[in-house]
Amino acid sequence: MERENQDFRSAFATGRLSESRIARWLIHEEHWNVLPAYDRELATGKGPRLFTPLGELIVPDLLAMKLQGNTCLLAWYEAKHKTRFSWYRRAQSWQTGIDLRHYLDYLQVQEHTGYDVSLCFFHERATPSVSDLANGSPSQCPTGLYRQSLRSLLTHEDHRGEYQREGRHYQMVYWNERALERIATVEQVKHR
């Protein structure tokens, strides 16, 4: 049990580091002002929520805002740290994904607030996993900071699937790497 707690704490810390790196990148490269919603964890252990007349929704990690003339622009960003892309043998492509429930909530957050939600994926390692190599992946994974709006991703889903870990089932949604826009290298993000 202690090992599982250490693994969770390590993954949580890595995720938070990447969230702050992505936030810094948005601040310095795209001149957004950023409110990190992930800092607003509730006492129940749940992450931040948007309360609507129809119920609670999980919100993306970052609310970004900036002035353009006299107009205040707002946008939501979900920041994900991924060690590497996964090779999807059936599609012969590199893929990444997120929890399906979060994705569905983010689509509703976009609808309820009227502000775009974009997903940001920071893929750090160029070396494929052992299992991906065994399944015929190329010898190098794409790396860097990738982004795409949910409006685009909604029409570019590759598939939805499920995986099991420690007796729990997780539903996911996946996209091909080519559906995402690479906006920065690993080095550009890490040195920001």
C-alpha positions in Angstrom: 0.0 0.0 0.0 2.8 2.4 0.8 4.3 1.7 -2.7 1.0 2.6 -4.3 0.8 5.9 -2.2 4.4 6.8 -3.3 3.5 6.1 -7.0 0.4 8.3 -6.7 2.3 11.1 -5.0 5.1 10.9 -7.6 2.6 11.0 -10.5 0.6 13.8 -8.8 3.8 15.9 -8.4 4.8 15.3 -12.0 1.4 16.3 -13.2 1.4 19.5 -11.2 4.9 20.4 -12.4 3.7 19.9 -16.0 0.6 22.0 -15.3 2.7 24.8 -14.1 5.1 24.5 -17.0 2.2 24.7 -19.5 0.7 27.6 -17.6 4.1 29.5 -17.8 4.3 28.7 -21.5 0.8 30.2 -22.1 1.7 33.2 -20.0 5.1 34.0 -21.6 4.6 32.8 -25.2 0.9 33.6 -25.8 0.5 36.4 -23.2 -2.4 34.9 -21.3 -3.1 35.7 -17.7 -3.8 32.3 -16.0 -6.0 31.3 -13.1 -5.0 27.7 -12.2 -8.2 26.0 -11.3 -6.2 22.9 -10.2 -5.1 24.9 -7.2 -8.7 25.0 -6.0 -9.1 21.4 -4.7 -12.1 20.8 -2.5 -12.0 19.3 1.0 -13.7 16.2 -0.4 -10.6 15.4 -2.5 -12.5 16.3 -5.7 -11.0 18.7 -8.1 -12.6 22.0 -9.0 -16.1 22.1 -10.3 -18.4 24.4 -12.2 -21.9 24.5 -10.7 -24.6 24.8 -13.2 -28.4 24.7 -13.0 -28.1 21.1 -14.4 -25.4 19.9 -11.9 -21.7 19.9 -11.3 -19.1 19.7 -14.0 -15.4 19.0 -13.7 -13.5 22.0 -15.0 -10.2 22.1 -17.0 -7.0 23.0 -15.1 -6.5 26.6 -16.3 -8.8 29.5 -17.0 -6.8 31.9 -19.3 -7.7 35.6 -20.0 -6.3 38.5 -21.8 -7.3 41.9 -23.2 -7.6 42.4 -26.9 -8.4 46.0 -27.3 -11.5 46.6 -25.1 -12.5 42.9 -25.1 -11.6 40.4 -22.5 -10.8 37.0 -24.1 -11.3 33.9 -22.0 -10.3 30.3 -22.7 -10.1 27.1 -20.8 -7.0 24.8 -21.0 -6.7 21.3 -19.7 -3.0 20.5 -19.1 -1.9 16.8 -19.3 1.5 15.4 -18.7 2.2 12.2 -20.6 5.4 10.3 -20.4 5.1 9.4 -24.1 2.6 8.8 -26.8 1.2 5.2 -27.1 1.4 3.2 -30.3 -2.0 2.1 -31.5 -1.3 -0.8 -33.7 -4.8 -1.0 -35.3 -4.5 2.6 -36.6 -0.7 2.4 -37.0 -0.4 5.8 -35.3 0.8 7.5 -32.1 -2.0 8.3 -29.8 -2.9 10.1 -26.6 -6.0 10.5 -24.6 -7.9 11.5 -21.5 -10.5 10.2 -19.2 -13.9 10.0 -21.0 -15.9 11.5 -18.1 -13.6 14.5 -17.9 -13.8 15.0 -21.7 -17.6 14.9 -21.6 -17.7 17.4 -18.7 -15.2 19.7 -20.6 -17.5 19.7 -23.6 -20.4 20.8 -21.3 -18.2 23.5 -19.6 -17.5 24.9 -23.1 -21.2 24.9 -23.9 -22.3 26.4 -20.5 -19.7 29.1 -20.4 -19.4 29.9 -24.1 -15.6 29.8 -23.9 -13.4 27.4 -25.8 -11.7 24.5 -24.1 -8.4 23.3 -25.5 -6.4 20.2 -24.4 -2.7 20.5 -23.9 -0.6 17.4 -23.8 3.1 17.5 -22.8 4.8 14.4 -24.1 8.3 14.2 -22.7 10.0 11.0 -23.8 11.1 10.1 -27.4 11.7 6.4 -26.4 8.7 4.2 -27.0 7.6 1.8 -24.3 8.8 -1.8 -24.5 5.3 -3.0 -25.3 4.9 -0.5 -28.1 8.2 -1.5 -29.6 7.1 -5.2 -29.4 3.9 -4.2 -31.2 5.8 -2.7 -34.2 6.0 1.0 -33.3 8.7 3.2 -34.8 11.8 3.6 -32.7 11.1 7.2 -31.8 8.0 8.8 -30.3 7.0 12.4 -31.1 7.7 14.8 -28.2 6.7 18.3 -27.1 3.7 20.3 -26.2 0.7 19.6 -28.2 -2.6 21.5 -28.3 -6.0 21.3 -29.9 -9.5 22.8 -29.3 -12.3 20.5 -28.3 -14.3 21.8 -31.3 -11.7 20.2 -33.5 -11.1 17.1 -31.3 -14.8 16.3 -31.2 -14.6 15.6 -34.9 -11.3 13.8 -34.8 -11.8 11.2 -32.1 -10.0 8.0 -33.1 -11.7 5.7 -30.6 -13.0 5.3 -27.1 -11.8 2.5 -25.0 -11.3 1.1 -21.6 -8.4 -0.1 -19.5 -8.1 -1.7 -16.1 -5.6 -0.9 -13.4 -5.7 -2.2 -9.8 -9.2 -3.7 -10.3 -10.7 -0.4 -11.5 -12.0 0.2 -15.0 -11.2 3.5 -16.7 -13.0 4.8 -19.8 -10.9 6.9 -22.2 -11.1 8.8 -25.4 -8.1 8.8 -27.8 -6.8 11.0 -30.7 -4.0 10.5 -33.2 -1.0 12.6 -32.9 -1.7 14.2 -36.3 -5.0 15.6 -34.9 -3.0 17.8 -32.5 -0.9 20.9 -33.1 2.7 20.7 -31.8 3.3 24.2 -30.3 6.6 23.8 -28.5 9.5 21.4 -28.0 10.2 19.7 -24.7 13.2 22.1 -24.1 11.0 25.2 -24.8 8.5 24.1 -22.2 11.1 23.0 -19.6 13.1 26.2 -19.9 10.2 28.5 -19.7 
